Amino acid sequence: MPRCRLSNAFLLATTVLCLAFIACSPSQANDRQTAMVKTTQGDIAIEAFERRASQKRPAVIILSGSKGFRSAAYDNLAQSLDKAGLDAYLVHAVSDADLTAIGHAKGAPGRIQYYTSHMAQWSAAVRDVLLFLKAQSPEDRKIGVLGISLGAQIAITATVNRQDANTLVLVDGGFPAGYSQSVRTIPPLLIVWGSEDRVFPVSMARALSEQAKSLGTEAEFSIFDGGSHDFFLKPETPLAKQAHERAARFLAEQLK
């Protein structure tokens, strides 16, 4: 969505929310600071891990899988990003109502149907949040997007063929089923995948990496031996910690 089409109400809401984040930001990014952002798709909850500073640090939008942000692994990930000099924002593009509907869907076909019918809405909300975060600072704030499983599908759908995001990390997920739009550009990309993923096989990750490189995208690919589909979200496990640190290093390199 072009920046010029944002309504005055949207801009006012994001300005007010920006001040709220600044007021509550801790000197260390240890706790979630929650607020609501008004987007063209409705109110979206954001949980921020950011430090109080005269200038905003580079930011990373994190998009969850189909179980939301309940796992403590998201806090662990935010701490890895903080150590790398990055602020983290858990963006609830997939709402609590969505999570309930997904949980009640009839098997994988029902979940996929729900994802397909809501993907455009979720992606548009993420693009609005990208604009909001960029508006928080007068300087050109660099922003990355990290998505996990369903969140990876939303992340790539929201950022292809656009300049809003400076870099992208996809964890065990890529283009959604049935995606048919022409892909001309993909942001600089890191693909993180578990070698034992039985939901999305590693072959899918390899194909995505090759597609990105064919478009001239800088693409890196990290396979974690023994990792299941949800290995990234298993808190305090060595494999998850390694993957979090790998993602944080890549994002820091791209955003500084």
C-alpha positions in Angstrom: 0.0 0.0 0.0 1.6 3.3 -1.0 2.5 5.6 1.9 0.5 8.5 0.5 -2.8 6.5 0.9 -2.5 6.2 4.6 -5.4 8.1 6.3 -4.8 11.0 8.6 -6.4 8.9 11.4 -3.9 6.1 10.7 -1.0 8.6 10.9 -2.3 10.2 14.1 -2.8 6.8 15.7 0.7 5.7 14.9 2.2 9.0 16.1 0.4 8.6 19.5 1.4 5.0 19.7 5.0 5.9 18.9 5.0 8.2 21.9 3.5 5.5 24.1 6.3 3.0 23.1 9.0 5.6 23.8 7.5 6.3 27.3 7.5 2.7 28.3 10.6 1.4 26.6 13.0 -0.1 29.1 16.8 0.5 29.2 17.1 -3.2 28.6 14.8 -5.1 26.3 13.8 -7.7 28.8 10.0 -7.4 28.9 7.2 -7.2 26.4 5.6 -3.8 26.1 2.2 -4.1 24.5 0.2 -1.6 22.5 -2.3 -1.6 19.6 -1.7 -0.2 16.1 -4.6 1.0 14.0 -4.1 -0.4 10.5 -6.2 -0.5 7.4 -7.1 -4.1 8.4 -8.2 -3.1 12.0 -6.4 -2.9 15.3 -3.2 -5.1 15.5 -1.5 -5.9 18.8 2.2 -5.4 19.0 4.5 -6.5 21.7 7.8 -4.5 21.7 11.2 -5.4 23.0 13.1 -2.1 22.6 15.6 0.0 24.5 15.1 3.6 25.4 17.6 5.6 23.2 18.0 8.9 21.5 17.8 7.1 18.1 15.8 4.1 17.3 17.8 0.9 16.7 17.1 -1.2 13.6 13.9 -3.2 14.0 12.8 -6.7 13.4 9.1 -7.6 12.9 8.4 -11.2 14.1 5.4 -13.1 12.8 4.3 -16.2 14.6 3.2 -19.6 13.5 -0.4 -20.9 13.8 -0.2 -21.2 17.6 0.6 -17.5 18.2 3.2 -16.1 20.5 2.7 -18.3 23.6 6.1 -20.0 23.4 8.8 -18.6 25.7 11.1 -19.1 22.6 9.9 -15.7 21.3 11.3 -14.0 24.4 14.5 -15.9 23.9 14.6 -14.8 20.3 14.0 -11.2 21.3 17.0 -11.4 23.7 19.2 -12.7 20.9 18.1 -9.8 18.7 18.7 -7.3 21.5 22.2 -8.6 22.0 22.8 -8.0 18.3 21.7 -4.4 18.6 18.1 -4.8 17.3 14.7 -4.0 18.6 12.1 -6.7 18.2 8.3 -6.4 17.7 5.9 -9.4 17.9 3.2 -8.4 15.5 -0.2 -10.2 16.0 -1.3 -10.0 12.4 -2.9 -13.4 13.1 -5.4 -12.4 15.8 -6.7 -14.4 18.7 -9.9 -15.0 16.8 -7.8 -16.3 13.9 -5.9 -18.6 16.2 -9.2 -20.0 17.6 -10.6 -20.6 14.1 -7.4 -22.3 12.9 -7.5 -24.5 16.0 -11.1 -25.6 15.1 -10.4 -26.1 11.4 -11.0 -29.6 10.0 -7.5 -30.9 9.5 -4.8 -29.5 7.2 -7.2 -28.8 4.3 -9.4 -26.6 6.6 -6.3 -24.8 7.9 -5.0 -24.1 4.4 -8.4 -22.9 3.3 -8.4 -20.4 6.2 -4.9 -19.3 5.5 -5.7 -18.7 1.8 -8.8 -16.6 2.6 -7.0 -14.4 5.1 -3.5 -14.1 3.6 -4.2 -10.8 1.8 -5.6 -9.2 5.0 -2.6 -10.4 7.2 -0.1 -9.3 4.6 -1.6 -5.8 4.3 -1.6 -5.4 8.1 2.1 -6.3 8.2 2.8 -3.7 5.5 1.0 -1.1 7.6 3.1 -2.0 10.6 6.2 -1.6 8.5 5.2 1.9 7.7 4.4 2.6 11.3 7.8 1.5 12.5 9.6 3.5 9.8 7.6 6.6 10.9 8.8 6.3 14.5 12.2 7.9 13.6 13.0 10.8 11.4 16.1 9.0 10.1 15.8 6.1 7.6 15.1 3.2 10.1 16.0 -0.2 8.7 13.6 -3.0 9.3 13.7 -6.7 8.8 10.9 -9.3 8.9 11.2 -12.7 10.4 8.4 -15.2 10.0 8.0 -18.7 11.3 5.9 -21.4 9.5 2.6 -19.6 8.8 4.4 -16.4 9.8 6.9 -17.1 7.1 4.1 -17.3 4.5 2.8 -14.0 5.6 6.3 -12.4 5.7 7.2 -13.3 2.2 3.7 -12.4 0.8 4.0 -9.0 2.5 7.5 -8.2 1.3 8.0 -9.5 -2.3 8.0 -6.9 -5.0 8.2 -4.1 -2.5 10.8 -1.9 -0.8 9.2 -1.7 2.7 11.4 -4.3 4.3 15.2 -4.2 4.2 15.7 -8.0 4.8 13.8 -11.2 5.4 14.2 -14.3 7.4 12.0 -17.3 6.7 11.9 -20.2 9.2 10.4 -23.5 8.0 8.0 -21.8 5.7 7.8 -20.0 2.3 5.2 -19.0 -0.3 1.7 -20.2 0.7 -0.1 -23.0 -1.1 -1.5 -21.8 -4.4 0.5 -18.5 -4.5 0.4 -17.4 -8.2 1.5 -13.8 -8.3 4.6 -12.9 -10.4 7.7 -12.5 -8.2 10.1 -9.9 -9.4 12.1 -9.1 -6.2 12.7 -10.6 -2.8 14.5 -8.8 0.0 17.9 -10.1 1.1 17.0 -13.5 2.5 18.0 -16.0 5.1 16.3 -19.4 5.1 16.4 -21.3 8.3 15.1 -24.9 8.2 15.0 -28.1 10.3 16.4 -31.1 8.5 13.7 -33.3 9.9 10.8 -31.0 9.0 7.9 -33.2 8.0 5.4 -30.4 7.3 7.5 -28.5 4.7 10.4 -30.7 3.5 13.9 -29.3 3.0 13.4 -29.5 -0.8 11.0 -26.7 -0.5 13.6 -24.6 1.2 16.2 -25.4 -1.5 13.7 -24.4 -4.3 13.0 -21.1 -2.5 16.7 -20.4 -2.2 17.3 -21.1 -5.9 14.3 -18.9 -6.8 15.6 -16.0 -4.8 19.1 -16.3 -6.3 17.7 -16.4 -9.8 16.1 -13.0 -9.1 19.5 -11.6 -8.1 18.7 -11.7 -4.4 21.4 -12.2 -1.8 20.2 -15.5 -0.2 21.7 -17.6 2.6 20.5 -21.0 3.6 21.0 -22.7 7.0 19.8 -26.3 7.7 19.8 -27.4 11.3 20.5 -31.1 11.6 17.8 -33.0 13.6 15.4 -30.0 13.6 11.7 -30.7 13.4 9.2 -28.3 11.9 8.9 -26.5 15.3 12.5 -26.7 16.4 12.9 -22.9 16.3 10.2 -22.5 19.0 11.5 -25.0 21.6 12.7 -22.7 24.3 16.1 -23.1 25.9 17.1 -26.0 23.6 20.6 -25.8 22.0 19.3 -26.1 18.5 16.8 -23.3 18.9 19.5 -21.1 20.5 21.9 -21.7 17.6 19.1 -20.9 15.1 18.1 -17.7 17.0 21.7 -16.5 17.0 22.2 -17.3 13.3 19.1 -15.3 12.5 20.2 -12.4 14.7 23.7 -12.3 13.1 22.2 -12.2 9.6 19.7 -9.5 10.5 22.3 -7.3 12.3 24.6 -7.6 9.2 21.8 -6.6 6.9 20.3 -3.8 9.0 23.4 -1.9 10.1 
